[in-house]
């Protein structure tokens, strides 16, 4: 693999940003007590648009890419999920000792839009009798 080469491109990968909340409870059976783990809350998951890896001198660098329109960027839960995934990536990078994971967000306003085609000029109608 060459430095800067992109590999492992995938769409819609999910990351657990808040683990499930579980509790161990005792269930009395006929002859014994059994301990069972019950789920109180489900896990919170962040699903990004794309992930890919780039070869660097330090090793593989994992990119997590998110594309957002102006409307969806203002969704109620998105700012919180973005903060949680960034916090998780920060922890992973501290464990790795270098910036192994990178979060990239593209907003609609930041993307270059193609120019609109020129409008056709209407010919003026002349009323001649």
Beta strands, then each sheet from edge to edge (+ up, - down):
strand 1: 6-11
strand 2: 14-18
strand 3: 21-28
strand 4: 33-41
strand 5: 44-47
strand 6: 50-56
strand 7: 59-68
strand 8: 101-107
sheet 1: 1+ 6- 7+ 8+
sheet 2: 2+ 5-
sheet 3: 3+ 4-
end
